[in-house]
């Protein structure tokens, strides 16, 4: 090795930029019981997930219903608006695949042309 690097390493001491205040401890007094959000409209927790799903609205009702009941009242679609694709005319519904089409897709498509 180069003697100057050895001498410099012996004289200089590296000090970290972060200084820790003490030993890491886990707090014992944290309460982990579920609580409603401070800005919750009802101020209460839902009784079950099924009850929550009945009233939850995320860009329209989660279930395919024409109207949804929430804590703030009934939400209904305006004229020309729909909550689900199945409420539109049939030409806008999701296309269904035949078993033959599914087999072609699963095989990679080459078997259909061979």
Biopython code that builds the backbone (N, CA, C, O; Angstrom):
import numpy as np
from Bio.PDB.StructureBuilder import StructureBuilder

atoms = [
    (1, "UNK", "N", (0.830, -1.198, 0.000)),
    (1, "UNK", "CA", (0.000, 0.000, 0.000)),
    (1, "UNK", "C", (0.869, 1.255, 0.000)),
    (1, "UNK", "O", (2.077, 1.189, 0.229)),
    (2, "UNK", "N", (0.264, 2.346, -0.248)),
    (2, "UNK", "CA", (0.970, 3.633, -0.265)),
    (2, "UNK", "C", (1.070, 4.124, 1.181)),
    (2, "UNK", "O", (0.053, 4.175, 1.872)),
    (3, "UNK", "N", (2.247, 4.483, 1.652)),
    (3, "UNK", "CA", (2.411, 4.894, 3.052)),
    (3, "UNK", "C", (1.603, 6.131, 3.434)),
    (3, "UNK", "O", (1.171, 6.244, 4.581)),
    (4, "UNK", "N", (1.386, 7.068, 2.497)),
    (4, "UNK", "CA", (0.649, 8.281, 2.849)),
    (4, "UNK", "C", (-0.816, 7.971, 3.174)),
    (4, "UNK", "O", (-1.402, 8.599, 4.056)),
    (5, "UNK", "N", (-1.414, 6.996, 2.457)),
    (5, "UNK", "CA", (-2.799, 6.629, 2.748)),
    (5, "UNK", "C", (-2.914, 5.969, 4.110)),
    (5, "UNK", "O", (-3.896, 6.172, 4.824)),
    (6, "UNK", "N", (-1.919, 5.183, 4.466)),
    (6, "UNK", "CA", (-1.941, 4.522, 5.773)),
    (6, "UNK", "C", (-1.806, 5.561, 6.877)),
    (6, "UNK", "O", (-2.497, 5.476, 7.892)),
    (7, "UNK", "N", (-0.939, 6.525, 6.696)),
    (7, "UNK", "CA", (-0.733, 7.564, 7.701)),
    (7, "UNK", "C", (-1.983, 8.438, 7.846)),
    (7, "UNK", "O", (-2.374, 8.803, 8.955)),
    (8, "UNK", "N", (-2.601, 8.766, 6.706)),
    (8, "UNK", "CA", (-3.796, 9.592, 6.747)),
    (8, "UNK", "C", (-4.947, 8.846, 7.444)),
    (8, "UNK", "O", (-5.694, 9.440, 8.222)),
    (9, "UNK", "N", (-5.083, 7.548, 7.162)),
    (9, "UNK", "CA", (-6.140, 6.763, 7.778)),
    (9, "UNK", "C", (-5.947, 6.653, 9.282)),
    (9, "UNK", "O", (-6.926, 6.584, 10.025)),
    (10, "UNK", "N", (-4.733, 6.635, 9.732)),
    (10, "UNK", "CA", (-4.466, 6.517, 11.164)),
    (10, "UNK", "C", (-4.736, 7.838, 11.889)),
    (10, "UNK", "O", (-5.136, 7.829, 13.053)),
    (11, "UNK", "N", (-4.524, 8.963, 11.218)),
    (11, "UNK", "CA", (-4.693, 10.259, 11.880)),
    (11, "UNK", "C", (-6.107, 10.811, 11.767)),
    (11, "UNK", "O", (-6.572, 11.504, 12.672)),
    (12, "UNK", "N", (-6.790, 10.517, 10.678)),
    (12, "UNK", "CA", (-8.137, 11.051, 10.493)),
    (12, "UNK", "C", (-9.169, 10.034, 10.985)),
    (12, "UNK", "O", (-9.047, 8.832, 10.746)),
    (13, "UNK", "N", (-10.164, 10.537, 11.662)),
    (13, "UNK", "CA", (-11.251, 9.681, 12.140)),
    (13, "UNK", "C", (-12.539, 10.106, 11.438)),
    (13, "UNK", "O", (-12.869, 11.291, 11.381)),
    (14, "UNK", "N", (-13.249, 9.134, 10.913)),
    (14, "UNK", "CA", (-14.503, 9.427, 10.201)),
    (14, "UNK", "C", (-15.633, 9.592, 11.208)),
    (14, "UNK", "O", (-15.871, 8.721, 12.044)),
    (15, "UNK", "N", (-16.324, 10.719, 11.114)),
    (15, "UNK", "CA", (-17.484, 10.938, 11.983)),
    (15, "UNK", "C", (-18.740, 10.894, 11.120)),
    (15, "UNK", "O", (-18.798, 11.557, 10.085)),
    (16, "UNK", "N", (-19.737, 10.130, 11.527)),
    (16, "UNK", "CA", (-20.955, 10.055, 10.734)),
    (16, "UNK", "C", (-21.726, 11.373, 10.769)),
    (16, "UNK", "O", (-21.648, 12.122, 11.743)),
    (17, "UNK", "N", (-22.471, 11.649, 9.697)),
    (17, "UNK", "CA", (-23.256, 12.878, 9.627)),
    (17, "UNK", "C", (-24.532, 12.785, 10.460)),
    (17, "UNK", "O", (-25.098, 13.814, 10.831)),
    (18, "UNK", "N", (-24.993, 11.575, 10.757)),
    (18, "UNK", "CA", (-26.199, 11.375, 11.554)),
    (18, "UNK", "C", (-25.795, 11.023, 12.967)),
    (18, "UNK", "O", (-24.963, 10.142, 13.180)),
    (19, "UNK", "N", (-26.379, 11.708, 13.934)),
    (19, "UNK", "CA", (-26.104, 11.364, 15.327)),
    (19, "UNK", "C", (-27.399, 10.851, 15.958)),
    (19, "UNK", "O", (-28.440, 11.504, 15.902)),
    (20, "UNK", "N", (-27.305, 9.678, 16.551)),
    (20, "UNK", "CA", (-28.468, 9.061, 17.171)),
    (20, "UNK", "C", (-28.526, 9.472, 18.639)),
    (20, "UNK", "O", (-27.492, 9.604, 19.292)),
    (21, "UNK", "N", (-29.728, 9.670, 19.150)),
    (21, "UNK", "CA", (-29.891, 10.204, 20.499)),
    (21, "UNK", "C", (-29.795, 9.136, 21.581)),
    (21, "UNK", "O", (-29.382, 9.436, 22.701)),
    (22, "UNK", "N", (-30.158, 7.925, 21.279)),
    (22, "UNK", "CA", (-30.104, 6.901, 22.315)),
    (22, "UNK", "C", (-30.475, 5.549, 21.757)),
    (22, "UNK", "O", (-30.604, 5.373, 20.545)),
    (23, "UNK", "N", (-30.647, 4.591, 22.657)),
    (23, "UNK", "CA", (-30.981, 3.232, 22.276)),
    (23, "UNK", "C", (-32.391, 3.198, 21.700)),
    (23, "UNK", "O", (-33.283, 3.892, 22.186)),
    (24, "UNK", "N", (-32.586, 2.398, 20.676)),
    (24, "UNK", "CA", (-33.887, 2.271, 20.043)),
    (24, "UNK", "C", (-34.822, 1.498, 20.963)),
    (24, "UNK", "O", (-34.500, 0.387, 21.385)),
    (25, "UNK", "N", (-35.971, 2.074, 21.274)),
    (25, "UNK", "CA", (-36.942, 1.405, 22.133)),
    (25, "UNK", "C", (-38.310, 1.427, 21.467)),
    (25, "UNK", "O", (-38.642, 2.360, 20.736)),
    (26, "UNK", "N", (-39.091, 0.401, 21.725)),
    (26, "UNK", "CA", (-40.445, 0.306, 21.189)),
    (26, "UNK", "C", (-41.400, 0.846, 22.239)),
    (26, "UNK", "O", (-41.390, 0.362, 23.371)),
    (27, "UNK", "N", (-42.228, 1.834, 21.905)),
    (27, "UNK", "CA", (-43.159, 2.366, 22.904)),
    (27, "UNK", "C", (-44.181, 1.307, 23.310)),
    (27, "UNK", "O", (-44.691, 0.570, 22.466)),
    (28, "UNK", "N", (-44.472, 1.237, 24.589)),
    (28, "UNK", "CA", (-45.405, 0.242, 25.115)),
    (28, "UNK", "C", (-46.808, 0.800, 25.308)),
    (28, "UNK", "O", (-47.732, 0.028, 25.566)),
    (29, "UNK", "N", (-47.001, 2.099, 25.193)),
    (29, "UNK", "CA", (-48.299, 2.698, 25.506)),
    (29, "UNK", "C", (-49.102, 3.114, 24.275)),
    (29, "UNK", "O", (-49.956, 3.994, 24.380)),
    (30, "UNK", "N", (-48.856, 2.511, 23.116)),
    (30, "UNK", "CA", (-49.600, 2.860, 21.906)),
    (30, "UNK", "C", (-50.876, 2.038, 21.855)),
    (30, "UNK", "O", (-50.837, 0.818, 22.016)),
    (31, "UNK", "N", (-51.991, 2.687, 21.635)),
    (31, "UNK", "CA", (-53.290, 2.016, 21.553)),
    (31, "UNK", "C", (-53.583, 1.682, 20.087)),
    (31, "UNK", "O", (-53.683, 2.579, 19.250)),
    (32, "UNK", "N", (-53.719, 0.389, 19.783)),
    (32, "UNK", "CA", (-53.948, -0.049, 18.413)),
    (32, "UNK", "C", (-55.396, -0.458, 18.166)),
    (32, "UNK", "O", (-55.681, -1.112, 17.163)),
    (33, "UNK", "N", (-56.301, -0.096, 19.039)),
    (33, "UNK", "CA", (-57.699, -0.460, 18.819)),
    (33, "UNK", "C", (-58.260, 0.355, 17.655)),
    (33, "UNK", "O", (-57.918, 1.528, 17.509)),
    (34, "UNK", "N", (-59.125, -0.253, 16.814)),
    (34, "UNK", "CA", (-59.680, 0.489, 15.679)),
    (34, "UNK", "C", (-60.574, 1.633, 16.140)),
    (34, "UNK", "O", (-61.372, 1.487, 17.066)),
    (35, "UNK", "N", (-60.423, 2.766, 15.475)),
    (35, "UNK", "CA", (-61.240, 3.944, 15.767)),
    (35, "UNK", "C", (-61.706, 4.535, 14.450)),
    (35, "UNK", "O", (-61.017, 4.390, 13.440)),
    (36, "UNK", "N", (-62.849, 5.193, 14.431)),
    (36, "UNK", "CA", (-63.281, 5.838, 13.181)),
    (36, "UNK", "C", (-62.371, 7.014, 12.856)),
    (36, "UNK", "O", (-61.752, 7.611, 13.736)),
    (37, "UNK", "N", (-62.311, 7.323, 11.583)),
    (37, "UNK", "CA", (-61.519, 8.462, 11.134)),
    (37, "UNK", "C", (-62.102, 9.745, 11.724)),
    (37, "UNK", "O", (-63.322, 9.861, 11.848)),
    (38, "UNK", "N", (-61.258, 10.708, 12.087)),
    (38, "UNK", "CA", (-61.780, 11.952, 12.676)),
    (38, "UNK", "C", (-62.774, 12.691, 11.783)),
    (38, "UNK", "O", (-63.651, 13.385, 12.297)),
    (39, "UNK", "N", (-62.661, 12.562, 10.455)),
    (39, "UNK", "CA", (-63.575, 13.257, 9.557)),
    (39, "UNK", "C", (-64.662, 12.338, 9.009)),
    (39, "UNK", "O", (-65.285, 12.651, 7.994)),
    (40, "UNK", "N", (-64.891, 11.211, 9.670)),
    (40, "UNK", "CA", (-65.928, 10.283, 9.238)),
    (40, "UNK", "C", (-67.296, 10.940, 9.351)),
    (40, "UNK", "O", (-67.576, 11.581, 10.363)),
    (41, "UNK", "N", (-68.169, 10.801, 8.334)),
    (41, "UNK", "CA", (-69.478, 11.448, 8.417)),
    (41, "UNK", "C", (-70.359, 10.879, 9.516)),
    (41, "UNK", "O", (-71.186, 11.602, 10.071)),
    (42, "UNK", "N", (-70.203, 9.593, 9.846)),
    (42, "UNK", "CA", (-71.041, 8.995, 10.882)),
    (42, "UNK", "C", (-70.347, 8.978, 12.232)),
    (42, "UNK", "O", (-71.023, 8.958, 13.261)),
    (43, "UNK", "N", (-69.032, 8.987, 12.263)),
    (43, "UNK", "CA", (-68.309, 8.936, 13.525)),
    (43, "UNK", "C", (-68.309, 7.557, 14.150)),
    (43, "UNK", "O", (-68.010, 7.423, 15.336)),
    (44, "UNK", "N", (-68.641, 6.515, 13.376)),
    (44, "UNK", "CA", (-68.687, 5.152, 13.898)),
    (44, "UNK", "C", (-68.020, 4.209, 12.910)),
    (44, "UNK", "O", (-67.955, 4.485, 11.712)),
    (45, "UNK", "N", (-67.527, 3.096, 13.427)),
    (45, "UNK", "CA", (-66.941, 2.071, 12.575)),
    (45, "UNK", "C", (-68.039, 1.225, 11.949)),
    (45, "UNK", "O", (-69.092, 1.048, 12.561)),
    (46, "UNK", "N", (-67.824, 0.692, 10.742)),
    (46, "UNK", "CA", (-68.820, -0.213, 10.172)),
    (46, "UNK", "C", (-68.854, -1.511, 10.967)),
    (46, "UNK", "O", (-67.833, -1.951, 11.494)),
    (47, "UNK", "N", (-70.040, -2.126, 11.051)),
    (47, "UNK", "CA", (-70.169, -3.353, 11.828)),
    (47, "UNK", "C", (-69.522, -4.530, 11.126)),
    (47, "UNK", "O", (-68.975, -5.410, 11.790)),
    (48, "UNK", "N", (-69.569, -4.571, 9.804)),
    (48, "UNK", "CA", (-68.935, -5.645, 9.053)),
    (48, "UNK", "C", (-68.593, -5.126, 7.668)),
    (48, "UNK", "O", (-69.048, -4.056, 7.266)),
    (49, "UNK", "N", (-67.784, -5.893, 6.940)),
    (49, "UNK", "CA", (-67.418, -5.485, 5.597)),
    (49, "UNK", "C", (-68.626, -5.522, 4.677)),
    (49, "UNK", "O", (-68.746, -4.691, 3.777)),
    (50, "UNK", "N", (-69.528, -6.483, 4.894)),
    (50, "UNK", "CA", (-70.737, -6.573, 4.073)),
    (50, "UNK", "C", (-71.597, -5.324, 4.250)),
    (50, "UNK", "O", (-72.150, -4.813, 3.276)),
    (51, "UNK", "N", (-71.716, -4.830, 5.477)),
    (51, "UNK", "CA", (-72.478, -3.600, 5.714)),
    (51, "UNK", "C", (-71.796, -2.401, 5.062)),
    (51, "UNK", "O", (-72.464, -1.513, 4.533)),
    (52, "UNK", "N", (-70.473, -2.379, 5.102)),
    (52, "UNK", "CA", (-69.733, -1.289, 4.476)),
    (52, "UNK", "C", (-69.955, -1.287, 2.970)),
    (52, "UNK", "O", (-70.139, -0.227, 2.373)),
    (53, "UNK", "N", (-69.938, -2.471, 2.349)),
    (53, "UNK", "CA", (-70.105, -2.556, 0.889)),
    (53, "UNK", "C", (-71.470, -2.062, 0.436)),
    (53, "UNK", "O", (-71.609, -1.568, -0.684)),
    (54, "UNK", "N", (-72.486, -2.189, 1.297)),
    (54, "UNK", "CA", (-73.829, -1.732, 0.919)),
    (54, "UNK", "C", (-73.878, -0.218, 0.742)),
    (54, "UNK", "O", (-74.652, 0.290, -0.069)),
    (55, "UNK", "N", (-73.058, 0.496, 1.497)),
    (55, "UNK", "CA", (-73.120, 1.960, 1.454)),
    (55, "UNK", "C", (-71.913, 2.603, 0.789)),
    (55, "UNK", "O", (-71.893, 3.820, 0.605)),
    (56, "UNK", "N", (-70.916, 1.823, 0.429)),
    (56, "UNK", "CA", (-69.684, 2.398, -0.134)),
    (56, "UNK", "C", (-69.922, 2.896, -1.549)),
    (56, "UNK", "O", (-70.597, 2.240, -2.343)),
    (57, "UNK", "N", (-69.372, 4.045, -1.856)),
    (57, "UNK", "CA", (-69.458, 4.626, -3.185)),
    (57, "UNK", "C", (-68.033, 4.907, -3.647)),
    (57, "UNK", "O", (-67.279, 5.607, -2.971)),
    (58, "UNK", "N", (-67.675, 4.363, -4.788)),
    (58, "UNK", "CA", (-66.375, 4.641, -5.380)),
    (58, "UNK", "C", (-66.606, 4.822, -6.871)),
    (58, "UNK", "O", (-66.653, 3.844, -7.617)),
    (59, "UNK", "N", (-66.748, 6.044, -7.300)),
    (59, "UNK", "CA", (-67.103, 6.358, -8.680)),
    (59, "UNK", "C", (-68.406, 5.646, -9.039)),
    (59, "UNK", "O", (-68.514, 5.058, -10.115)),
    (60, "UNK", "N", (-69.374, 5.694, -8.166)),
    (60, "UNK", "CA", (-70.644, 4.989, -8.349)),
    (60, "UNK", "C", (-70.722, 3.828, -7.388)),
    (60, "UNK", "O", (-69.720, 3.478, -6.764)),
    (61, "UNK", "N", (-71.888, 3.221, -7.253)),
    (61, "UNK", "CA", (-72.028, 2.115, -6.309)),
    (61, "UNK", "C", (-71.151, 0.930, -6.695)),
    (61, "UNK", "O", (-70.861, 0.722, -7.874)),
    (62, "UNK", "N", (-70.729, 0.153, -5.697)),
    (62, "UNK", "CA", (-69.921, -1.020, -5.964)),
    (62, "UNK", "C", (-70.773, -2.146, -6.528)),
    (62, "UNK", "O", (-70.286, -2.951, -7.321)),
    (63, "UNK", "N", (-72.026, -2.211, -6.131)),
    (63, "UNK", "CA", (-72.935, -3.202, -6.696)),
    (63, "UNK", "C", (-73.621, -2.582, -7.905)),
    (63, "UNK", "O", (-73.717, -1.359, -8.010)),
    (64, "UNK", "N", (-74.093, -3.416, -8.809)),
    (64, "UNK", "CA", (-74.762, -2.872, -9.995)),
    (64, "UNK", "C", (-76.211, -2.547, -9.645)),
    (64, "UNK", "O", (-77.123, -3.327, -9.917)),
    (65, "UNK", "N", (-76.400, -1.392, -9.042)),
    (65, "UNK", "CA", (-77.719, -0.921, -8.633)),
    (65, "UNK", "C", (-77.961, 0.430, -9.281)),
    (65, "UNK", "O", (-77.020, 1.197, -9.479)),
    (66, "UNK", "N", (-79.209, 0.732, -9.614)),
    (66, "UNK", "CA", (-79.466, 2.045, -10.204)),
    (66, "UNK", "C", (-79.299, 3.186, -9.208)),
    (66, "UNK", "O", (-79.042, 4.316, -9.623)),
    (67, "UNK", "N", (-79.436, 2.930, -7.901)),
    (67, "UNK", "CA", (-79.254, 3.963, -6.894)),
    (67, "UNK", "C", (-78.588, 3.331, -5.689)),
    (67, "UNK", "O", (-78.735, 2.131, -5.460)),
    (68, "UNK", "N", (-77.863, 4.114, -4.918)),
    (68, "UNK", "CA", (-77.168, 3.599, -3.747)),
    (68, "UNK", "C", (-77.516, 4.446, -2.542)),
    (68, "UNK", "O", (-77.614, 5.669, -2.645)),
    (69, "UNK", "N", (-77.704, 3.804, -1.396)),
    (69, "UNK", "CA", (-78.013, 4.494, -0.153)),
    (69, "UNK", "C", (-76.717, 4.714, 0.612)),
    (69, "UNK", "O", (-75.993, 3.755, 0.882)),
    (70, "UNK", "N", (-76.414, 5.942, 0.962)),
    (70, "UNK", "CA", (-75.203, 6.241, 1.718)),
    (70, "UNK", "C", (-75.595, 7.001, 2.971)),
    (70, "UNK", "O", (-76.772, 7.275, 3.205)),
    (71, "UNK", "N", (-74.589, 7.340, 3.781)),
    (71, "UNK", "CA", (-74.835, 8.101, 5.002)),
    (71, "UNK", "C", (-75.330, 9.500, 4.667)),
    (71, "UNK", "O", (-76.004, 10.135, 5.477)),
    (72, "UNK", "N", (-74.999, 9.977, 3.480)),
    (72, "UNK", "CA", (-75.399, 11.338, 3.097)),
    (72, "UNK", "C", (-76.676, 11.366, 2.267)),
    (72, "UNK", "O", (-77.095, 12.430, 1.812)),
    (73, "UNK", "N", (-77.297, 10.206, 2.068)),
    (73, "UNK", "CA", (-78.534, 10.153, 1.292)),
    (73, "UNK", "C", (-78.402, 9.234, 0.106)),
    (73, "UNK", "O", (-77.386, 8.558, -0.060)),
    (74, "UNK", "N", (-79.417, 9.208, -0.711)),
    (74, "UNK", "CA", (-79.420, 8.342, -1.882)),
    (74, "UNK", "C", (-78.682, 9.016, -3.027)),
    (74, "UNK", "O", (-78.878, 10.200, -3.300)),
    (75, "UNK", "N", (-77.834, 8.249, -3.691)),
    (75, "UNK", "CA", (-77.113, 8.760, -4.850)),
    (75, "UNK", "C", (-77.701, 8.076, -6.071)),
    (75, "UNK", "O", (-77.686, 6.849, -6.168)),
    (76, "UNK", "N", (-78.209, 8.852, -6.987)),
    (76, "UNK", "CA", (-78.785, 8.312, -8.206)),
    (76, "UNK", "C", (-78.025, 8.866, -9.400)),
    (76, "UNK", "O", (-77.502, 9.980, -9.371)),
    (77, "UNK", "N", (-77.981, 8.071, -10.428)),
    (77, "UNK", "CA", (-77.296, 8.507, -11.639)),
    (77, "UNK", "C", (-78.117, 9.591, -12.324)),
    (77, "UNK", "O", (-79.344, 9.505, -12.389)),
    (78, "UNK", "N", (-77.441, 10.597, -12.827)),
    (78, "UNK", "CA", (-78.115, 11.648, -13.586)),
    (78, "UNK", "C", (-78.550, 11.097, -14.940)),
    (78, "UNK", "O", (-78.206, 9.972, -15.301)),
    (79, "UNK", "N", (-79.295, 11.883, -15.670)),
    (79, "UNK", "CA", (-79.734, 11.458, -16.997)),
    (79, "UNK", "C", (-78.509, 11.315, -17.893)),
    (79, "UNK", "O", (-77.708, 12.242, -18.011)),
    (80, "UNK", "N", (-78.368, 10.168, -18.514)),
    (80, "UNK", "CA", (-77.232, 9.917, -19.383)),
    (80, "UNK", "C", (-76.010, 9.368, -18.671)),
    (80, "UNK", "O", (-74.998, 9.103, -19.320)),
    (81, "UNK", "N", (-76.070, 9.185, -17.335)),
    (81, "UNK", "CA", (-74.973, 8.611, -16.575)),
    (81, "UNK", "C", (-75.389, 7.251, -16.056)),
    (81, "UNK", "O", (-76.558, 7.027, -15.743)),
    (82, "UNK", "N", (-74.420, 6.335, -15.965)),
    (82, "UNK", "CA", (-74.696, 4.987, -15.517)),
    (82, "UNK", "C", (-73.617, 4.564, -14.539)),
    (82, "UNK", "O", (-72.460, 4.965, -14.670)),
    (83, "UNK", "N", (-73.997, 3.747, -13.548)),
    (83, "UNK", "CA", (-73.042, 3.256, -12.567)),
    (83, "UNK", "C", (-72.341, 1.987, -13.029)),
    (83, "UNK", "O", (-71.255, 1.677, -12.540)),
    (84, "UNK", "N", (-72.926, 1.260, -13.941)),
    (84, "UNK", "CA", (-72.347, -0.008, -14.386)),
    (84, "UNK", "C", (-72.528, -0.136, -15.888)),
    (84, "UNK", "O", (-73.476, 0.404, -16.458)),
    (85, "UNK", "N", (-71.620, -0.848, -16.520)),
    (85, "UNK", "CA", (-71.667, -1.035, -17.962)),
    (85, "UNK", "C", (-72.901, -1.835, -18.379)),
    (85, "UNK", "O", (-73.398, -1.669, -19.493)),
    (86, "UNK", "N", (-73.398, -2.699, -17.494)),
    (86, "UNK", "CA", (-74.568, -3.512, -17.829)),
    (86, "UNK", "C", (-75.865, -2.707, -17.850)),
    (86, "UNK", "O", (-76.891, -3.223, -18.292)),
    (87, "UNK", "N", (-75.847, -1.482, -17.395)),
    (87, "UNK", "CA", (-77.023, -0.617, -17.470)),
    (87, "UNK", "C", (-77.099, 0.094, -18.828)),
    (87, "UNK", "O", (-78.122, 0.692, -19.158)),
    (88, "UNK", "N", (-76.041, 0.029, -19.596)),
    (88, "UNK", "CA", (-76.021, 0.619, -20.937)),
    (88, "UNK", "C", (-76.717, -0.321, -21.919)),
    (88, "UNK", "O", (-77.030, -1.455, -21.555)),
    (89, "UNK", "N", (-76.967, 0.116, -23.150)),
    (89, "UNK", "CA", (-77.498, -0.802, -24.148)),
    (89, "UNK", "C", (-76.545, -1.982, -24.359)),
    (89, "UNK", "O", (-75.344, -1.871, -24.112)),
    (90, "UNK", "N", (-77.088, -3.103, -24.813)),
    (90, "UNK", "CA", (-76.332, -4.356, -24.916)),
    (90, "UNK", "C", (-75.076, -4.226, -25.784)),
    (90, "UNK", "O", (-74.106, -4.947, -25.547)),
    (91, "UNK", "N", (-75.060, -3.345, -26.766)),
    (91, "UNK", "CA", (-73.882, -3.224, -27.628)),
    (91, "UNK", "C", (-72.666, -2.699, -26.874)),
    (91, "UNK", "O", (-71.545, -2.824, -27.367)),
    (92, "UNK", "N", (-72.860, -2.109, -25.679)),
    (92, "UNK", "CA", (-71.746, -1.604, -24.884)),
    (92, "UNK", "C", (-71.316, -2.567, -23.788)),
    (92, "UNK", "O", (-70.369, -2.271, -23.059)),
    (93, "UNK", "N", (-71.979, -3.710, -23.648)),
    (93, "UNK", "CA", (-71.627, -4.676, -22.611)),
    (93, "UNK", "C", (-70.274, -5.293, -22.921)),
    (93, "UNK", "O", (-69.779, -5.201, -24.044)),
    (94, "UNK", "N", (-69.686, -5.920, -21.921)),
    (94, "UNK", "CA", (-68.430, -6.640, -22.129)),
    (94, "UNK", "C", (-68.685, -7.837, -23.022)),
    (94, "UNK", "O", (-69.696, -8.524, -22.872)),
    (95, "UNK", "N", (-67.783, -8.089, -23.944)),
    (95, "UNK", "CA", (-67.967, -9.191, -24.881)),
    (95, "UNK", "C", (-67.628, -10.507, -24.182)),
    (95, "UNK", "O", (-66.673, -10.585, -23.409)),
    (96, "UNK", "N", (-68.421, -11.533, -24.464)),
    (96, "UNK", "CA", (-68.142, -12.848, -23.918)),
    (96, "UNK", "C", (-67.348, -13.645, -24.943)),
    (96, "UNK", "O", (-67.470, -13.423, -26.148)),
    (97, "UNK", "N", (-66.535, -14.573, -24.455)),
    (97, "UNK", "CA", (-65.713, -15.388, -25.341)),
    (97, "UNK", "C", (-66.269, -16.798, -25.393)),
    (97, "UNK", "O", (-66.760, -17.331, -24.398)),
    (98, "UNK", "N", (-66.181, -17.383, -26.566)),
    (98, "UNK", "CA", (-66.574, -18.779, -26.721)),
    (98, "UNK", "C", (-65.432, -19.664, -26.222)),
    (98, "UNK", "O", (-64.294, -19.205, -26.127)),
    (99, "UNK", "N", (-65.722, -20.926, -25.904)),
    (99, "UNK", "CA", (-64.634, -21.829, -25.491)),
    (99, "UNK", "C", (-63.537, -21.964, -26.547)),
    (99, "UNK", "O", (-62.368, -22.133, -26.202)),
    (100, "UNK", "N", (-63.898, -21.890, -27.827)),
    (100, "UNK", "CA", (-62.895, -21.987, -28.896)),
    (100, "UNK", "C", (-61.964, -20.771, -28.864)),
    (100, "UNK", "O", (-60.751, -20.913, -29.019)),
    (101, "UNK", "N", (-62.530, -19.582, -28.665)),
    (101, "UNK", "CA", (-61.699, -18.378, -28.582)),
    (101, "UNK", "C", (-60.759, -18.446, -27.383)),
    (101, "UNK", "O", (-59.597, -18.050, -27.483)),
    (102, "UNK", "N", (-61.254, -18.947, -26.247)),
    (102, "UNK", "CA", (-60.390, -19.071, -25.069)),
    (102, "UNK", "C", (-59.248, -20.053, -25.316)),
    (102, "UNK", "O", (-58.120, -19.824, -24.878)),
    (103, "UNK", "N", (-59.542, -21.144, -26.018)),
    (103, "UNK", "CA", (-58.511, -22.127, -26.321)),
    (103, "UNK", "C", (-57.448, -21.536, -27.246)),
    (103, "UNK", "O", (-56.260, -21.809, -27.074)),
    (104, "UNK", "N", (-57.858, -20.738, -28.213)),
    (104, "UNK", "CA", (-56.913, -20.096, -29.122)),
    (104, "UNK", "C", (-56.000, -19.144, -28.352)),
    (104, "UNK", "O", (-54.793, -19.110, -28.588)),
    (105, "UNK", "N", (-56.575, -18.377, -27.439)),
    (105, "UNK", "CA", (-55.784, -17.422, -26.654)),
    (105, "UNK", "C", (-54.803, -18.156, -25.744)),
    (105, "UNK", "O", (-53.636, -17.777, -25.647)),
    (106, "UNK", "N", (-55.283, -19.211, -25.077)),
    (106, "UNK", "CA", (-54.412, -19.949, -24.157)),
    (106, "UNK", "C", (-53.288, -20.683, -24.884)),
    (106, "UNK", "O", (-52.213, -20.880, -24.317)),
    (107, "UNK", "N", (-53.525, -21.089, -26.134)),
    (107, "UNK", "CA", (-52.474, -21.793, -26.869)),
    (107, "UNK", "C", (-51.483, -20.845, -27.517)),
    (107, "UNK", "O", (-50.460, -21.289, -28.039)),
    (108, "UNK", "N", (-51.759, -19.560, -27.497)),
    (108, "UNK", "CA", (-50.857, -18.576, -28.084)),
    (108, "UNK", "C", (-51.300, -18.128, -29.460)),
    (108, "UNK", "O", (-50.707, -17.209, -30.025)),
    (109, "UNK", "N", (-52.332, -18.756, -30.016)),
    (109, "UNK", "CA", (-52.892, -18.314, -31.274)),
    (109, "UNK", "C", (-52.372, -19.033, -32.498)),
    (109, "UNK", "O", (-53.021, -19.003, -33.543)),
    (110, "UNK", "N", (-51.225, -19.677, -32.402)),
    (110, "UNK", "CA", (-50.646, -20.314, -33.589)),
    (110, "UNK", "C", (-51.437, -21.540, -34.019)),
    (110, "UNK", "O", (-51.457, -21.877, -35.203)),
    (111, "UNK", "N", (-52.088, -22.211, -33.072)),
    (111, "UNK", "CA", (-52.835, -23.429, -33.408)),
    (111, "UNK", "C", (-54.038, -23.117, -34.279)),
    (111, "UNK", "O", (-54.508, -23.996, -35.001)),
    (112, "UNK", "N", (-54.549, -21.901, -34.237)),
    (112, "UNK", "CA", (-55.726, -21.541, -35.040)),
    (112, "UNK", "C", (-55.373, -21.446, -36.516)),
    (112, "UNK", "O", (-56.249, -21.617, -37.363)),
    (113, "UNK", "N", (-54.114, -21.179, -36.848)),
    (113, "UNK", "CA", (-53.712, -20.983, -38.237)),
    (113, "UNK", "C", (-53.015, -22.203, -38.829)),
    (113, "UNK", "O", (-52.757, -22.241, -40.032)),
    (114, "UNK", "N", (-52.708, -23.194, -38.004)),
    (114, "UNK", "CA", (-51.983, -24.372, -38.501)),
    (114, "UNK", "C", (-52.901, -25.359, -39.163)),
    (114, "UNK", "O", (-52.450, -26.403, -39.634)),
]
sb = StructureBuilder()
sb.init_structure("model")
sb.init_model(0)
sb.init_chain("A")
sb.init_seg("    ")
for serial, (resi, resn, name, xyz) in enumerate(atoms, 1):
    if name == "N":
        sb.init_residue(resn, " ", resi, " ")
    sb.init_atom(name, np.array(xyz, "f"), 0.0, 1.0, " ", f" {name:<3s}", serial, name[0])
structure = sb.get_structure()
